[in-house]
Amino acid sequence: MKIVITGANGLLGRHVHLYLRAQPAYREGLVLLDRHAFQDDALTAALEGADWVIHCAGINRDSEERVEQGNRELAERLAEGLRQASATPHLFYANSIQRDRDVPYGRGKQAAHCVFAQWAEGSGARYTELVLPHVFGEGGKPHYNSALHTFCHQLAAGEELAINGTGQLELLHAQDIARAITEAFERGQSGELRLEGRTMSVASAAGKLIDMHRSYTSDVIPDLRDPFDLQLFNTLRSFLYPRYYPKALTLHSDDRGALFEGVKNRNGGQAFLSTTKPGITRGNHYHFNKVERFLVVKGQAVIRIRRLLDDHVEEFHVSGDAPAYVDMPTLHTHSITNTGDEELLTMFWSHEIFDPEKPDTYFELVLNPEASD
């Protein structure tokens, strides 16, 4: 199956890519296009034989004229490319709840929908218009995608938040959208698909993030039983990484020995201790949702973390002599290697009890990405 994702470098496109990449039935057929592909003669070739096209590319920030015309032009180029390729895939278009507003962005997004609807009617292909609220998630840009990302950036930087107390948000995580797109494709759903998010005021969203940040930076994991709160927390943590880690813990010592608090949280979870022989590596996997902590209790180790689809590897050298934790960011593959001469003792903690039916654990090597693709 050939699946084409436009805007693959953007917030939603990247999350859709990562979601499908983790599904064995879909990962081999992915074709990724950025905005520059619309200026390239290769667009038609990329669309040839496509079974599924997910159009996430768009223009959110530019002059009013460019925002309005640019979104329509992208749709026109894609539709023309499909005609030239004689391709009739199931097309998904990431539209916005702003489509009905008489503003440049709304008019441009609605005009793009009309282009796709006309193409689908003329070609006999399936077309699904996704009507999306405010999208958020790991990898979002401050002052661009959402006020939520701006708040996360400001909290991580120690800045004061600029809050519009009268504004309203309807927030939906990008992974929820990716899942909904996949399910709609599998059941062959066409027409309008309005996805609903969590509605709250801008002030309430900012308040939640402030409380989470205050709790986390005081070494207490906030209550994450609500899946939406977990998504908010993981988004906030993505802005703290990597500068916040490793986070040193206070070591209380006297003539009897020493004590430190490895993890404090408001909703339980699961902790276990593991030994690792010298030179051995554990991990080499990533998570979509799980909050996972590595804390070396005895010995020397290096924790390596690599953002998915990126080659850069962060290294954190940790020791049981100076207890410090590193919490694994979601959508980053990670490992821990015993670099000492003695057995390594590590505490691993997760915010949830492991469920073998839903492990949320995906294998991928940290140091050799090609071997896992």
Salt bridges, closest charged atoms under 4 A:
GLU68 OE1 - ARG107 NH2 3.06
GLU73 OE1 - ARG66 NH1 2.99
GLU73 OE1 - ARG77 NH2 3.92
GLU76 OE2 - ARG72 NH1 3.08
GLU80 OE1 - ARG83 NH1 3.53
ASP100 OD2 - ARG99 NE 3.58
ASP102 OD1 - ARG107 NH1 2.80
GLU129 OE2 - ARG99 NH1 2.76
GLU129 OE1 - HIS113 ND1 3.74
GLU138 OE1 - HIS173 NE2 2.81
GLU170 OE1 - ARG194 NH2 2.97
ASP176 OD1 - ARG179 NH1 2.93
GLU192 OE1 - ARG99 NH2 3.19
ASP211 OD1 - ARG214 NH1 3.14
ASP219 OD1 - LYS247 NZ 2.97
ASP223 OD2 - ARG225 NH2 2.45
ASP226 OD2 - ARG198 NH2 3.25
ASP229 OD1 - LYS208 NZ 2.76
ASP254 OD2 - ARG256 NH2 2.67
GLU261 OE1 - LYS264 NZ 3.24
GLU292 OE1 - HIS285 NE2 3.66
GLU292 OE1 - HIS287 NE2 2.84
GLU292 OE1 - HIS334 NE2 2.89
GLU314 OE2 - HIS312 NE2 3.17
GLU315 OE2 - ARG304 NE 2.88
GLU315 OE1 - HIS317 NE2 3.56
ASP327 OD1 - ARG293 NE 2.73
GLU352 OE2 - LYS290 NZ 2.96
GLU352 OE1 - HIS351 NE2 3.80
GLU364 OE1 - ARG21 NH1 3.02
GLU364 OE2 - ARG306 NH2 2.95
ASP373 OD1 - ARG21 NH2 3.00
ASP373 OD1 - ARG27 NH2 3.36
